[in-house]
Amino acid sequence: MLRMSRPETAKIDLPDGEWLLVKRRLTSGESRARTRAGVRSDGGYDLVAHGEATVLAYVLDWSVTDVSGTPVVIRDQPQSVLKAAVDNLEPESYTQILRAIEAHEEAMAKERTEEKKQTTGETRLKPSFASAAP
Amino acid sequence: MVIRGPAGEVRWGYHTAGAVGPWMITRDAGVLQLSASLIESNAYRISQRPLAFAVPHSQGMWRWPILELQIQDGALTARLGPMEK
């Protein structure tokens, strides 16, 4: 089934009462942009850039505070504000966020797979063969 | 009542559906009316519903639901609902 993306969100709970609000799924355009972000000029693929693009593509809001306990506001802010905030996370915190988003993406993919299995009336192409008769 | 601003956005959920330049919200007989110049838009997203008019600020965004929307020759007018909290 072909479908258009919808701006749905999902909350990811993290340890110690922390949380992320993320896009439930990326649009095809966002997914392609994320993939392009990792392509290197030498033809290789930069997984670090891919990870960064993943975080920036998915995160909408979070519970992160600065050292004084003031919330680090990213909701509805420009991408540059989000990037600056993400770049200033401690490395372990960044990794925790990235892993949480990757797990979420995997869960969404599994959900889709299950939906497809339950879809009825699936159209199956029958193979055609040239006649073997002389 | 009149509120003005230099820039704002039309939002579909968390997506930006359009960018507006100088805008003005007036209240007349309890009805909030938005007038703005539409600078650019995503043709698909701006056709979706529901939309909201949003003005970013340092601590987040002011949002009003768009109840009715008209766009003509780059001019955007809309009837807005109460500001979202």
Backbone of each chain as ProteinMPNN parsed JSONL, in Angstrom:
{"seq_chain_A": "MLRMSRPETAKIDLPDGEWLLVKRRLTSGESRARTRAGVRSDGGYDLVAHGEATVLAYVLDWSVTDVSGTPVVIRDQPQSVLKAAVDNLEPESYTQILRAIEAHEEAMAKERTEEKKQTTGETRLKPSFASAAP", "coords_chain_A": {"N_chain_A": [[0.847, -1.194, 0.0], [0.612, 2.134, -0.938], [1.507, 5.081, 0.736], [1.131, 8.35, 2.183], [3.269, 10.317, 4.232], [2.725, 11.131, 7.703], [2.651, 13.73, 10.173], [3.339, 12.419, 12.794], [4.133, 11.808, 16.235], [6.37, 10.356, 18.681], [7.019, 9.322, 22.006], [9.987, 8.693, 23.644], [11.043, 6.988, 26.363], [13.715, 7.414, 28.579], [16.443, 6.303, 30.743], [16.463, 7.364, 34.237], [14.337, 9.135, 34.285], [14.475, 10.741, 32.064], [13.615, 11.844, 28.728], [12.74, 11.647, 25.232], [11.17, 13.345, 22.557], [10.186, 12.28, 19.493], [10.024, 12.144, 15.879], [7.626, 9.97, 14.581], [7.964, 8.515, 12.247], [10.272, 9.074, 9.543], [9.853, 11.219, 6.676], [9.995, 10.353, 3.162], [11.65, 12.141, 1.887], [13.109, 13.213, 4.045], [14.426, 10.935, 4.862], [16.013, 10.339, 2.645], [17.625, 12.614, 2.617], [18.965, 12.21, 4.976], [20.454, 9.937, 4.358], [22.008, 10.95, 2.253], [23.577, 12.692, 3.683], [25.535, 11.128, 4.755], [27.084, 10.287, 2.683], [30.259, 10.098, 1.288], [32.776, 12.013, -0.474], [34.591, 10.358, -1.625], [33.211, 8.185, -2.278], [32.74, 6.499, -0.215], [31.034, 5.751, 2.913], [29.983, 7.73, 5.563], [29.581, 6.936, 8.708], [29.447, 8.328, 11.062], [28.52, 10.842, 10.321], [26.085, 10.022, 9.361], [24.859, 9.142, 11.699], [24.695, 11.559, 13.125], [23.007, 12.999, 11.404], [20.763, 11.445, 11.697], [19.956, 11.867, 14.38], [19.425, 14.63, 14.259], [17.388, 14.638, 12.406], [15.307, 13.287, 13.61], [14.759, 14.17, 16.307], [12.513, 16.086, 18.219], [11.885, 17.224, 20.651], [13.01, 17.315, 24.066], [14.156, 16.235, 27.381], [16.381, 17.442, 28.288], [18.515, 19.337, 30.385], [20.523, 22.236, 31.226], [23.669, 22.83, 33.009], [22.772, 24.315, 35.117], [20.289, 23.454, 35.509], [18.386, 24.487, 33.878], [15.987, 24.111, 31.324], [17.042, 22.981, 28.132], [16.025, 24.427, 25.413], [14.62, 23.159, 22.546], [12.416, 22.645, 21.08], [10.458, 23.406, 18.315], [12.348, 25.129, 17.439], [14.831, 26.629, 15.213], [16.74, 24.525, 12.963], [19.441, 24.987, 13.311], [19.644, 25.679, 15.975], [18.939, 23.335, 17.241], [21.043, 21.699, 16.334], [23.241, 22.963, 17.49], [22.686, 22.514, 20.175], [22.715, 19.687, 20.298], [25.362, 19.219, 19.558], [26.647, 20.068, 21.795], [26.15, 18.277, 23.787], [27.213, 15.914, 26.273], [29.483, 13.347, 25.266], [28.631, 10.682, 25.93], [25.954, 11.046, 26.431], [25.006, 11.899, 23.959], [25.436, 9.553, 22.49], [23.687, 7.851, 23.834], [21.238, 8.991, 23.152], [21.282, 8.698, 20.352], [21.335, 5.879, 20.121], [18.887, 5.267, 21.256], [17.131, 6.378, 19.4], [17.757, 4.855, 17.16], [16.863, 2.369, 18.029], [14.172, 2.913, 18.214], [13.597, 3.385, 15.511], [14.008, 0.872, 14.481], [11.984, -0.495, 15.776], [9.754, 0.689, 14.61], [10.062, -0.161, 11.99], [9.677, -2.874, 12.31], [7.062, -2.862, 13.111], [5.803, -2.063, 10.78], [6.384, -4.231, 9.157], [4.904, -6.213, 10.42], [2.353, -5.169, 10.003], [2.139, -5.458, 7.242], [2.112, -8.195, 7.024], [-0.341, -8.77, 8.042], [-2.035, -7.703, 6.221], [-4.76, -8.143, 4.074], [-5.852, -9.522, 0.914], [-3.664, -9.158, -0.664], [-1.892, -8.433, -3.579], [-0.454, -10.689, -5.765], [2.11, -11.281, -7.994], [2.014, -13.47, -10.724], [4.361, -15.756, -11.947], [5.375, -15.803, -15.355], [5.806, -18.019, -18.027], [7.542, -18.781, -20.996], [6.112, -20.717, -23.578], [6.931, -24.125, -23.538], [6.477, -25.797, -25.502], [7.246, -27.09, -28.705]], "CA_chain_A": [[0.0, 0.0, 0.0], [1.343, 3.392, -0.98], [0.9, 6.021, 1.671], [1.815, 9.61, 2.465], [3.722, 10.418, 5.618], [1.957, 12.007, 8.577], [3.534, 14.271, 11.22], [3.059, 11.813, 14.098], [5.288, 11.818, 17.142], [6.454, 9.27, 19.651], [7.853, 9.665, 23.158], [10.899, 7.629, 24.041], [11.475, 7.147, 27.75], [15.112, 7.062, 28.823], [16.687, 6.125, 32.178], [16.524, 8.511, 35.148], [13.242, 10.066, 34.035], [14.711, 11.537, 30.857], [12.783, 11.44, 27.593], [12.861, 12.3, 23.927], [10.009, 13.346, 21.673], [10.758, 12.118, 18.158], [9.095, 11.857, 14.795], [7.329, 8.542, 14.557], [8.691, 8.037, 11.06], [10.737, 10.126, 8.646], [9.311, 11.207, 5.318], [10.985, 9.826, 2.225], [12.611, 13.209, 1.67], [13.991, 13.289, 5.211], [15.252, 9.728, 4.862], [17.025, 10.486, 1.59], [18.57, 13.639, 3.069], [19.803, 11.582, 6.003], [21.391, 9.061, 3.66], [22.965, 11.793, 1.519], [24.476, 13.315, 4.658], [26.632, 10.221, 5.068], [27.866, 9.936, 1.496], [31.551, 10.805, 1.202], [33.186, 12.353, -1.845], [35.374, 9.259, -2.192], [32.306, 7.072, -2.529], [32.488, 5.748, 1.014], [29.89, 6.212, 3.703], [30.41, 8.247, 6.864], [28.58, 6.528, 9.69], [29.33, 9.389, 12.078], [27.627, 11.842, 9.741], [24.758, 9.393, 9.3], [24.298, 9.18, 13.049], [24.344, 12.949, 13.437], [21.828, 13.338, 10.609], [19.638, 10.709, 12.284], [19.505, 12.596, 15.569], [18.853, 15.922, 13.856], [16.154, 14.419, 11.644], [14.246, 12.697, 14.42], [14.434, 14.765, 17.609], [11.632, 17.258, 18.246], [11.919, 17.817, 21.988], [13.682, 16.438, 25.035], [14.119, 16.667, 28.779], [17.748, 17.843, 28.647], [18.722, 20.639, 31.03], [21.934, 22.614, 31.304], [24.265, 22.556, 34.324], [22.03, 25.03, 36.152], [18.958, 22.873, 35.588], [17.471, 25.172, 32.951], [15.741, 23.299, 30.12], [17.649, 23.369, 26.858], [14.844, 24.476, 24.552], [14.843, 22.861, 21.127], [11.127, 22.453, 20.407], [10.043, 24.454, 17.381], [13.465, 26.035, 17.165], [15.505, 26.339, 13.932], [17.653, 23.382, 12.942], [20.749, 25.409, 13.819], [19.577, 25.648, 17.435], [18.992, 21.912, 17.608], [22.399, 21.192, 16.084], [24.131, 23.516, 18.515], [22.406, 21.824, 21.433], [23.191, 18.306, 20.169], [26.825, 19.245, 19.516], [27.168, 20.377, 23.125], [25.882, 17.186, 24.718], [28.355, 15.068, 26.593], [29.501, 12.251, 24.279], [27.835, 9.527, 26.346], [24.546, 11.424, 26.288], [24.724, 11.86, 22.524], [25.357, 8.141, 22.098], [22.451, 7.312, 24.406], [20.135, 9.498, 22.335], [21.353, 8.068, 19.043], [20.941, 4.463, 20.248], [17.441, 5.231, 21.52], [16.453, 6.652, 18.134], [17.958, 3.68, 16.299], [15.959, 1.321, 18.519], [12.829, 3.352, 17.818], [13.464, 3.177, 14.072], [13.888, -0.571, 14.287], [10.644, -0.878, 16.243], [8.797, 1.15, 13.605], [10.204, -1.034, 10.834], [9.035, -4.159, 12.679], [5.616, -2.601, 13.128], [5.374, -2.06, 9.372], [6.466, -5.603, 8.676], [3.75, -6.907, 10.977], [1.167, -4.664, 9.306], [2.086, -6.051, 5.909], [1.751, -9.616, 7.159], [-1.752, -8.87, 8.353], [-2.829, -7.127, 5.14], [-5.422, -9.151, 3.26], [-6.054, -9.097, -0.461], [-2.386, -8.756, -1.229], [-1.764, -8.822, -4.979], [0.794, -11.421, -6.02], [2.372, -11.457, -9.426], [2.291, -14.862, -11.07], [5.429, -15.818, -12.957], [4.918, -16.288, -16.663], [6.843, -18.779, -18.711], [7.321, -18.994, -22.437], [5.69, -22.078, -23.799], [8.042, -25.026, -23.831], [6.074, -26.666, -26.624], [7.932, -26.741, -29.968]], "C_chain_A": [[0.884, 1.247, 0.0], [0.698, 4.355, -0.002], [1.76, 7.257, 1.852], [2.178, 9.639, 3.956], [2.816, 11.362, 6.401], [2.86, 12.494, 9.704], [3.168, 13.734, 12.604], [4.323, 11.778, 14.932], [5.243, 10.616, 18.061], [7.358, 9.724, 20.784], [8.701, 8.458, 23.512], [11.327, 7.911, 25.474], [12.899, 6.63, 27.899], [15.306, 6.86, 30.329], [16.677, 7.455, 32.934], [15.462, 9.556, 34.838], [13.428, 10.945, 32.817], [13.824, 11.019, 29.714], [13.141, 12.215, 26.344], [11.485, 12.3, 23.276], [10.572, 13.319, 20.25], [9.647, 11.986, 17.126], [8.856, 10.351, 14.783], [8.049, 7.878, 13.382], [9.165, 9.241, 10.268], [9.951, 10.074, 7.34], [10.386, 10.643, 4.392], [12.053, 10.879, 1.954], [13.602, 13.32, 2.814], [14.935, 12.09, 5.245], [16.353, 9.832, 3.814], [18.064, 11.525, 2.003], [19.505, 13.055, 4.115], [20.845, 10.668, 5.368], [22.454, 9.875, 2.929], [23.986, 12.406, 2.463], [25.686, 12.439, 4.931], [27.52, 9.889, 3.888], [29.137, 10.771, 1.438], [31.926, 11.043, -0.251], [34.0, 11.223, -2.482], [34.52, 8.022, -2.438], [32.014, 6.24, -1.303], [31.294, 6.317, 1.761], [30.355, 6.554, 5.106], [29.326, 7.936, 7.893], [28.395, 7.579, 10.789], [28.367, 10.459, 11.573], [26.198, 11.306, 9.66], [24.08, 9.446, 10.665], [23.854, 10.576, 13.425], [23.073, 13.354, 12.688], [20.583, 12.64, 11.156], [19.077, 11.456, 13.478], [18.806, 13.888, 15.166], [17.536, 15.758, 13.113], [14.995, 14.02, 12.546], [13.796, 13.532, 15.624], [13.6, 16.03, 17.462], [11.694, 17.986, 19.587], [12.597, 16.827, 22.914], [13.616, 17.013, 26.434], [15.473, 17.209, 29.231], [17.754, 19.229, 29.301], [20.209, 20.966, 31.036], [22.42, 22.422, 32.742], [23.521, 23.267, 35.453], [20.616, 24.481, 36.305], [17.936, 23.538, 34.686], [17.253, 24.312, 31.718], [16.453, 23.865, 28.902], [16.534, 23.284, 25.817], [15.233, 24.196, 23.104], [13.525, 22.774, 20.364], [10.781, 23.666, 19.577], [11.134, 25.479, 17.121], [14.085, 25.698, 15.805], [16.47, 25.161, 14.072], [19.011, 23.749, 13.537], [20.778, 25.384, 15.348], [19.661, 24.207, 17.925], [20.4, 21.367, 17.447], [23.367, 21.693, 17.147], [23.923, 22.798, 19.846], [22.962, 20.397, 21.393], [24.716, 18.256, 20.217], [27.43, 19.488, 20.888], [26.734, 19.387, 24.199], [27.195, 16.519, 25.102], [28.309, 13.869, 25.628], [28.624, 11.059, 24.661], [26.34, 9.81, 26.178], [24.139, 11.402, 24.821], [24.537, 10.417, 22.061], [24.067, 7.515, 22.605], [21.244, 7.728, 23.567], [20.118, 8.807, 20.982], [20.883, 6.615, 19.111], [19.44, 4.34, 20.479], [16.663, 5.461, 20.229], [16.59, 5.463, 17.187], [17.027, 2.551, 16.728], [14.518, 1.647, 18.132], [12.6, 3.078, 16.335], [13.275, 1.695, 13.763], [12.494, -1.045, 14.695], [9.586, -0.471, 15.217], [8.856, 0.265, 12.356], [9.523, -2.374, 11.104], [7.524, -4.005, 12.662], [5.072, -2.656, 11.709], [5.364, -3.472, 8.803], [5.263, -6.403, 9.164], [2.458, -6.475, 10.301], [1.025, -5.323, 7.953], [1.652, -7.502, 5.978], [0.257, -9.758, 7.364], [-2.639, -8.32, 7.253], [-3.452, -8.239, 4.33], [-5.587, -8.614, 1.86], [-4.789, -8.615, -1.095], [-2.303, -9.261, -2.666], [-0.433, -9.51, -5.184], [0.945, -11.606, -7.523], [2.664, -12.921, -9.705], [3.395, -14.874, -12.12], [4.863, -16.322, -14.276], [6.078, -16.977, -17.348], [6.507, -18.863, -20.192], [6.96, -20.446, -22.62], [6.877, -22.943, -24.161], [7.735, -25.911, -25.028], [6.759, -26.216, -27.896], [6.935, -26.183, -30.984]], "O_chain_A": [[1.783, 1.39, 0.829], [-0.528, 4.433, 0.078], [2.98, 7.206, 1.69], [1.489, 9.069, 4.801], [2.216, 12.275, 5.835], [3.74, 11.758, 10.15], [2.742, 14.489, 13.478], [5.435, 11.727, 14.407], [4.217, 9.951, 18.199], [8.344, 10.425, 20.559], [8.196, 7.346, 23.661], [11.908, 8.958, 25.759], [13.241, 5.553, 27.41], [14.423, 7.21, 31.112], [16.859, 8.522, 32.348], [15.667, 10.741, 35.102], [12.6, 11.821, 32.564], [13.349, 9.884, 29.752], [13.755, 13.281, 26.393], [10.721, 11.348, 23.435], [11.327, 14.204, 19.849], [8.487, 11.746, 17.462], [9.786, 9.563, 14.956], [8.658, 6.818, 13.523], [8.543, 10.303, 10.307], [9.448, 9.021, 6.948], [11.539, 10.478, 4.789], [13.23, 10.547, 1.808], [14.799, 13.502, 2.588], [16.103, 12.22, 5.614], [17.497, 9.454, 4.071], [19.257, 11.336, 1.763], [20.695, 13.367, 4.138], [21.996, 10.639, 5.805], [23.639, 9.547, 2.969], [25.137, 12.617, 2.081], [26.748, 12.942, 5.297], [28.579, 9.284, 4.051], [29.092, 11.998, 1.528], [31.445, 10.351, -1.148], [34.096, 11.128, -3.706], [35.033, 6.952, -2.765], [31.142, 5.371, -1.332], [30.633, 7.245, 1.296], [31.038, 5.763, 5.756], [28.287, 8.594, 7.937], [27.316, 7.698, 11.37], [27.501, 10.923, 12.315], [25.232, 12.041, 9.864], [22.893, 9.752, 10.776], [22.77, 10.764, 13.976], [22.176, 13.973, 13.261], [19.48, 13.182, 11.085], [17.867, 11.657, 13.58], [17.727, 14.203, 15.67], [16.667, 16.628, 13.177], [13.844, 14.369, 12.284], [12.605, 13.599, 15.928], [13.933, 16.926, 16.686], [11.57, 19.21, 19.647], [12.741, 15.649, 22.587], [13.104, 18.11, 26.657], [15.69, 17.414, 30.425], [17.094, 20.159, 28.838], [21.05, 20.082, 30.873], [21.684, 21.918, 33.591], [23.626, 22.869, 36.613], [19.837, 24.971, 37.122], [16.754, 23.196, 34.721], [18.216, 23.829, 31.122], [16.462, 25.075, 28.675], [16.15, 22.193, 25.395], [16.058, 24.896, 22.517], [13.517, 22.825, 19.134], [10.803, 24.799, 20.057], [10.86, 26.576, 16.636], [13.883, 24.596, 15.296], [16.946, 24.853, 15.165], [19.654, 22.925, 14.186], [21.816, 25.101, 15.947], [20.358, 23.901, 18.892], [20.898, 20.655, 18.32], [24.207, 20.941, 17.641], [24.886, 22.509, 20.556], [23.604, 19.952, 22.344], [25.296, 17.365, 20.838], [28.591, 19.154, 21.125], [26.929, 19.634, 25.389], [28.166, 16.556, 24.347], [27.231, 13.432, 25.226], [27.948, 10.49, 23.804], [25.565, 8.92, 25.827], [23.05, 10.939, 24.482], [23.596, 10.104, 21.331], [23.426, 6.74, 21.895], [20.347, 6.926, 23.306], [19.063, 8.377, 20.514], [20.118, 6.17, 18.256], [18.798, 3.424, 19.965], [15.646, 4.808, 19.992], [15.639, 5.109, 16.491], [16.465, 1.854, 15.883], [13.746, 0.759, 17.768], [11.536, 2.596, 15.945], [12.484, 1.32, 12.897], [11.901, -1.897, 14.033], [8.629, -1.209, 14.985], [7.828, -0.022, 11.742], [8.871, -2.936, 10.224], [6.8, -4.91, 12.247], [4.009, -3.227, 11.464], [4.456, -3.856, 8.066], [4.675, -7.177, 8.408], [1.574, -7.294, 10.051], [-0.075, -5.705, 7.554], [0.921, -7.987, 5.114], [-0.35, -10.735, 6.923], [-3.861, -8.446, 7.324], [-2.765, -9.181, 3.935], [-5.48, -7.41, 1.628], [-4.82, -7.754, -1.973], [-2.62, -10.422, -2.926], [0.61, -8.97, -4.814], [0.02, -12.032, -8.215], [3.464, -13.544, -9.008], [3.365, -14.092, -13.07], [3.972, -17.171, -14.296], [7.22, -16.532, -17.239], [5.347, -18.997, -20.582], [7.449, -21.311, -21.894], [7.719, -22.563, -24.974], [8.583, -26.662, -25.509], [6.837, -25.011, -28.133], [7.321, -25.835, -32.1]]}, "seq_chain_B": "MVIRGPAGEVRWGYHTAGAVGPWMITRDAGVLQLSASLIESNAYRISQRPLAFAVPHSQGMWRWPILELQIQDGALTARLGPMEK", "coords_chain_B": {"N_chain_B": [[-7.901, 45.037, 18.556], [-4.564, 44.534, 17.566], [-1.941, 42.599, 16.357], [1.381, 42.427, 15.301], [4.039, 41.103, 13.262], [7.346, 40.3, 12.004], [7.838, 37.908, 10.722], [6.73, 34.521, 10.194], [5.334, 31.184, 10.436], [3.569, 28.645, 8.631], [2.254, 25.75, 9.887], [2.086, 22.195, 9.659], [1.27, 19.937, 11.789], [4.326, 19.045, 13.089], [5.704, 19.759, 10.892], [6.984, 22.291, 8.691], [4.892, 24.065, 6.708], [4.71, 26.361, 5.298], [6.299, 29.55, 4.795], [5.977, 32.768, 6.091], [6.093, 36.303, 5.506], [6.013, 39.627, 6.711], [3.362, 39.901, 9.024], [-0.02, 40.192, 10.255], [-2.291, 40.111, 12.883], [-5.624, 40.552, 13.547], [-8.346, 41.352, 15.715], [-11.716, 41.123, 15.509], [-14.876, 41.617, 16.531], [-14.566, 39.371, 18.103], [-13.408, 37.557, 16.388], [-10.451, 36.193, 15.193], [-8.268, 37.311, 12.782], [-5.912, 36.642, 10.32], [-3.465, 38.197, 8.353], [-1.065, 37.98, 5.848], [2.045, 37.869, 4.018], [2.807, 35.33, 1.845], [5.745, 33.686, 1.608], [7.085, 31.331, 0.835], [6.13, 27.925, 0.194], [5.323, 24.522, 0.973], [3.932, 22.559, -1.321], [2.438, 20.228, -0.93], [2.171, 19.904, 1.874], [0.88, 22.245, 2.678], [-1.585, 21.844, 1.733], [-2.738, 20.114, 3.412], [-4.658, 19.282, 6.392], [-5.091, 19.413, 9.961], [-3.934, 22.856, 9.929], [-1.634, 25.254, 11.358], [-0.86, 28.561, 12.484], [2.255, 29.81, 13.221], [4.57, 31.404, 15.364], [7.851, 31.633, 15.923], [9.756, 31.84, 18.964], [12.286, 32.592, 21.419], [11.889, 30.772, 23.471], [10.275, 28.861, 22.479], [7.303, 28.51, 20.666], [4.637, 30.494, 19.504], [1.38, 29.512, 18.801], [-1.434, 29.38, 16.689], [-4.433, 27.787, 15.84], [-5.363, 27.25, 12.451], [-8.379, 27.987, 11.114], [-9.73, 28.601, 8.789], [-8.446, 29.062, 5.517], [-7.061, 31.105, 3.043], [-5.308, 31.564, 0.055], [-3.947, 33.727, -2.207], [-2.376, 34.958, -4.99], [0.055, 35.217, -3.577], [-0.757, 36.371, -1.246], [-1.797, 35.714, 1.972], [-4.577, 34.863, 3.857], [-6.318, 34.192, 6.841], [-8.603, 32.643, 9.092], [-8.322, 32.443, 12.503], [-8.089, 30.256, 15.356], [-8.253, 30.331, 19.004], [-5.139, 31.132, 20.648], [-2.853, 28.472, 21.078], [-2.041, 26.632, 24.028]], "CA_chain_B": [[-6.572, 44.479, 18.89], [-3.715, 44.237, 16.408], [-0.59, 42.076, 16.646], [2.163, 42.34, 14.067], [5.365, 40.507, 13.371], [8.077, 40.332, 10.736], [7.929, 36.605, 10.071], [6.033, 33.431, 10.859], [5.276, 29.937, 9.673], [2.367, 27.807, 8.617], [2.709, 24.425, 10.309], [1.223, 21.017, 9.614], [1.928, 19.166, 12.839], [5.642, 19.62, 13.322], [6.278, 20.16, 9.6], [6.746, 23.629, 8.171], [4.144, 24.003, 5.453], [4.929, 27.608, 4.573], [6.969, 30.639, 5.501], [5.345, 34.052, 5.784], [6.832, 37.513, 5.834], [5.278, 40.458, 7.669], [2.009, 39.42, 9.256], [-0.822, 40.991, 11.174], [-3.489, 39.448, 13.402], [-6.595, 41.498, 14.089], [-9.524, 40.757, 16.352], [-12.897, 41.921, 15.212], [-16.064, 40.894, 17.009], [-14.152, 38.081, 18.64], [-12.818, 36.707, 15.35], [-9.039, 36.474, 14.898], [-8.011, 37.273, 11.344], [-4.493, 36.76, 9.971], [-3.092, 38.632, 6.999], [0.388, 37.849, 5.747], [2.55, 37.569, 2.679], [3.357, 33.978, 1.817], [7.034, 33.749, 0.917], [7.269, 30.038, 0.187], [5.303, 26.887, 0.805], [5.402, 23.151, 0.493], [2.624, 22.418, -1.955], [1.671, 19.123, -0.351], [1.859, 20.104, 3.297], [-0.069, 23.336, 2.899], [-2.912, 21.362, 1.333], [-3.221, 19.214, 4.447], [-5.35, 19.854, 7.534], [-5.211, 20.836, 10.301], [-2.757, 23.712, 9.889], [-1.534, 26.245, 12.42], [0.043, 29.685, 12.261], [3.211, 29.734, 14.311], [5.598, 32.435, 15.431], [8.89, 31.136, 16.822], [10.46, 32.75, 19.863], [13.455, 31.917, 22.002], [11.512, 29.698, 24.37], [9.336, 27.949, 21.826], [6.546, 28.998, 19.532], [3.224, 30.805, 19.688], [0.633, 28.827, 17.738], [-2.878, 29.538, 16.587], [-4.979, 26.88, 14.822], [-5.968, 27.896, 11.29], [-9.714, 27.439, 10.916], [-9.997, 28.761, 7.358], [-7.237, 29.582, 4.883], [-7.107, 31.485, 1.624], [-4.041, 32.042, -0.503], [-4.146, 34.234, -3.558], [-1.316, 35.863, -5.483], [1.052, 35.422, -2.537], [-1.353, 36.938, -0.037], [-2.43, 34.676, 2.796], [-5.5, 35.314, 4.906], [-6.808, 33.024, 7.565], [-9.326, 32.821, 10.351], [-7.574, 31.681, 13.491], [-8.689, 29.931, 16.639], [-7.487, 30.891, 20.129], [-3.755, 30.693, 20.724], [-2.689, 27.214, 21.79], [-1.198, 26.758, 25.228]], "C_chain_B": [[-5.81, 44.16, 17.619], [-2.363, 43.732, 16.906], [0.136, 41.985, 15.319], [3.484, 41.641, 14.328], [6.032, 40.473, 12.02], [8.072, 39.004, 9.994], [7.163, 35.563, 10.873], [6.016, 32.205, 9.971], [3.855, 29.394, 9.656], [2.856, 26.4, 8.914], [1.627, 23.383, 10.076], [1.848, 20.041, 10.596], [3.26, 19.827, 13.133], [6.32, 20.054, 12.025], [6.008, 21.632, 9.327], [6.066, 23.497, 6.822], [4.345, 25.271, 4.628], [5.647, 28.612, 5.444], [6.29, 31.944, 5.101], [6.247, 35.19, 6.198], [6.022, 38.322, 6.834], [3.822, 40.024, 7.78], [1.307, 40.318, 10.256], [-2.022, 40.142, 11.599], [-4.383, 40.532, 13.983], [-7.728, 40.725, 14.742], [-10.699, 41.68, 16.109], [-14.117, 41.105, 15.584], [-15.697, 39.484, 17.445], [-13.491, 37.153, 17.645], [-11.376, 37.141, 15.102], [-8.796, 36.282, 13.403], [-6.53, 37.529, 11.097], [-4.367, 37.251, 8.541], [-1.584, 38.583, 6.927], [0.769, 37.668, 4.292], [3.217, 36.201, 2.747], [4.63, 33.989, 0.977], [7.307, 32.452, 0.164], [6.407, 29.009, 0.89], [5.618, 25.536, 0.2], [4.012, 22.809, -0.021], [1.793, 21.302, -1.335], [1.226, 19.458, 1.07], [0.827, 21.194, 3.505], [-1.471, 22.948, 2.457], [-3.527, 20.471, 2.412], [-3.916, 19.989, 5.567], [-5.209, 18.918, 8.719], [-3.872, 21.561, 10.21], [-2.777, 24.665, 11.083], [-0.619, 27.371, 11.954], [0.957, 29.765, 13.474], [4.238, 30.841, 14.221], [6.655, 31.961, 16.419], [9.393, 32.244, 17.745], [11.494, 31.933, 20.611], [13.091, 30.75, 22.899], [10.504, 28.745, 23.757], [8.613, 28.605, 20.676], [5.142, 29.365, 19.98], [2.481, 30.185, 18.517], [-0.839, 29.149, 17.844], [-3.376, 28.525, 15.563], [-5.584, 27.699, 13.682], [-7.306, 27.224, 11.014], [-10.132, 27.517, 9.454], [-8.784, 29.438, 6.747], [-7.52, 29.935, 3.44], [-5.733, 32.004, 1.216], [-4.318, 32.486, -1.933], [-3.051, 35.237, -3.891], [-0.317, 36.195, -4.375], [0.523, 36.034, -1.26], [-2.105, 35.836, 0.698], [-3.35, 35.342, 3.802], [-6.063, 34.076, 5.563], [-7.623, 33.466, 8.768], [-8.655, 31.887, 11.346], [-8.43, 31.347, 14.708], [-7.857, 30.541, 17.755], [-6.069, 30.334, 20.17], [-3.649, 29.434, 21.574], [-1.759, 27.41, 22.984], [-0.27, 25.555, 25.361]], "O_chain_B": [[-6.367, 43.572, 16.692], [-1.727, 44.351, 17.759], [-0.425, 41.52, 14.327], [3.976, 41.594, 15.455], [5.365, 40.603, 10.993], [8.275, 38.968, 8.78], [6.973, 35.708, 12.08], [6.608, 32.191, 8.892], [3.056, 29.658, 10.555], [3.777, 25.912, 8.259], [0.436, 23.633, 10.261], [2.842, 19.388, 10.278], [3.321, 21.027, 13.398], [7.395, 20.653, 12.059], [4.952, 22.16, 9.679], [6.608, 22.885, 5.901], [4.173, 25.26, 3.409], [5.609, 28.536, 6.672], [6.055, 32.195, 3.919], [7.058, 35.063, 7.115], [5.402, 37.744, 7.726], [3.141, 39.808, 6.777], [1.929, 41.086, 10.99], [-2.684, 39.53, 10.761], [-3.948, 41.333, 14.81], [-8.026, 39.591, 14.366], [-10.673, 42.86, 16.46], [-14.362, 40.037, 15.023], [-16.428, 38.528, 17.185], [-13.054, 36.065, 18.017], [-11.111, 38.312, 14.833], [-9.084, 35.225, 12.842], [-5.963, 38.501, 11.596], [-5.064, 36.786, 7.64], [-0.894, 39.076, 7.819], [-0.068, 37.357, 3.445], [4.075, 35.95, 3.594], [4.591, 34.269, -0.221], [7.71, 32.471, -0.999], [6.003, 29.197, 2.038], [6.108, 25.426, -0.923], [3.044, 22.775, 0.738], [0.573, 21.424, -1.228], [0.055, 19.314, 1.418], [-0.012, 21.093, 4.4], [-2.437, 23.644, 2.77], [-4.702, 20.115, 2.332], [-3.774, 21.208, 5.67], [-5.206, 17.704, 8.514], [-2.813, 20.96, 10.392], [-3.809, 24.853, 11.728], [0.279, 27.162, 11.138], [0.492, 29.787, 14.614], [4.718, 31.176, 13.137], [6.394, 31.892, 17.62], [9.448, 33.415, 17.37], [11.565, 30.715, 20.451], [13.892, 29.831, 23.076], [9.94, 27.905, 24.458], [9.244, 29.195, 19.8], [4.522, 28.631, 20.75], [2.904, 30.318, 17.369], [-1.415, 29.186, 18.931], [-2.779, 28.417, 14.492], [-6.237, 28.715, 13.918], [-7.358, 26.03, 10.717], [-10.802, 26.621, 8.94], [-8.159, 30.29, 7.379], [-8.138, 29.164, 2.706], [-5.094, 32.773, 1.935], [-4.847, 31.733, -2.75], [-2.832, 36.217, -3.179], [0.109, 37.344, -4.253], [1.267, 36.201, -0.294], [-2.932, 35.128, 0.123], [-2.953, 36.268, 4.51], [-6.258, 33.044, 4.921], [-7.371, 34.508, 9.373], [-8.447, 30.705, 11.073], [-9.371, 32.067, 15.041], [-6.855, 31.202, 17.483], [-5.832, 29.194, 19.771], [-4.261, 29.329, 22.637], [-0.835, 28.224, 22.961], [0.514, 25.482, 26.307]]}, "name": "protein", "num_of_chains": 2, "seq": "MLRMSRPETAKIDLPDGEWLLVKRRLTSGESRARTRAGVRSDGGYDLVAHGEATVLAYVLDWSVTDVSGTPVVIRDQPQSVLKAAVDNLEPESYTQILRAIEAHEEAMAKERTEEKKQTTGETRLKPSFASAAPMVIRGPAGEVRWGYHTAGAVGPWMITRDAGVLQLSASLIESNAYRISQRPLAFAVPHSQGMWRWPILELQIQDGALTARLGPMEK"}
